[in-house]
Amino acid sequence: MKPIVLGLVTEIDRDELKQKLDHPKKLVLVETLAEDESRKAHLPGAINVPANKIRSQAPEQMPNKDVEVIVYCVSPVCNASDRAANELNAMGYSNVRRYVGGKKDWIEAGLPVVREGEQKAAA
């Protein structure tokens, strides 16, 4: 029996993530915080899949396991995105990345977020 080789979770920094969002290719950006936190403010284009619901919601939200998935949470001290990335990896997602700086880093750089009730991103 061959051993199962899991992909590695790599990190992505703010500049690379912004470039990807400015010039969209096929990727899924996932906020791993609770739904109420995501509604307050999330990165443009992000979907919300709380870390504790990855196993149940990911197959429906992200059926293609080869798509680039970028997960984030609040900041480097938040471990929700780390847990989510590892879970996705264990589920067979082959291209998982983690934005370690998270929402705090994004907002502190003056980049836009989407708030509940808004259609467009607001700075």
N, C-alpha and C positions, 0 to 999 in steps of 0.2 A: 504494500500500500504506500502510495506517495504521500509525503507530508504536505499539508496545506500551507502554501506560502501566502502570507497576507501582505498587501501593499503597505507602503510606508506613508504616514501622514506627514506632509511637509508644511512648512510655514509660508505665509505670504505677508508681505508688509503693505502698509497703507498705499505707498506710491504705485506698487504693482497692481493692487486691487483697484485703485482709482482708474488706472489706465485700462484695465479689463472692463470696468463699468462704462468708461467713456467710449470704448470701441468694442461693443458687445460681441462676444462669440458665444458659443453654447456653453453656458455654465449655470449652476444653481447656487445662489447665495442664500445661506440659511442662518437665521438668528435662532440661537438655541435657548433663549430665555423664555420665561412664562409668557403666555399670550397677552396678559395685561401690560407687561413691560414692553413687549414688542409694539403694542398699539400706541404707547406714549411716544415712541420714536424708534424708527429702524432705518437702516441704510436703504437707499433707493433700490428697488427691485428685489429686496429680500423677501423670502417666505419665512413663516414662523413654524418651526418644529422644535418644541421644547426638548431638551436633552433626555428627559425621562419618557418621552413619547417617540423617540427615534425608531425603535424597533417596530412599533405599530403603524406609524404614519409615513415613514420614508418610502416603503414600496409603492404607495399610492401617489405620494407627492413627487417622487423621483424614480420612476420605473426603469430608467436607463442607468445601469450600474457603471457604465463607462464614462458618463458625463463628468465634467469637472465640478466637484462640489466644494464650496468654500464655506466653512462654518465660523461663526464668531459669537461672542457673548459681550459682557460689559467691558472687561479690562484684563490685563495679564493675570490678575489675582483670581479671576473667575474661572472655575474649572468646567463649566457646562460645555463649552465648545470642545474641550479636550475629551471629555467623556463621550460626546456626540461623535467626534471624529473617530475615536477608537471603536465605537459601536458600528458606525458605518463601514469602517474597514473590516471588521469582523463579519459583517453581513455581505461582504463581497464587492463593495464599491471600490473601484480601482484607482480613482484619482481624487483623493480627499486632501484638502488643504485647510489650514487653520490660520485665521487672521487673529493673531495673539493680542494685538493692541486693542481690538474690539471697538465697541461703540464709543467709549470714552476717548480713545486716540483719534477716531474719525471726527468727532465733534470738536475736540480741542484744536484740530487742524483747520477748523472753520468750514468743513465740508458739509454738504446738505444731508438732511435726514427727512424722512416722511413721518408726519405726526397724524394721529387718528383724526379722521374727518378731512384731511388734506389729500388732494389728488396729486399735486406736484410736490417735489422736494423743496424744503425751505431751509435756508442757511441759518 
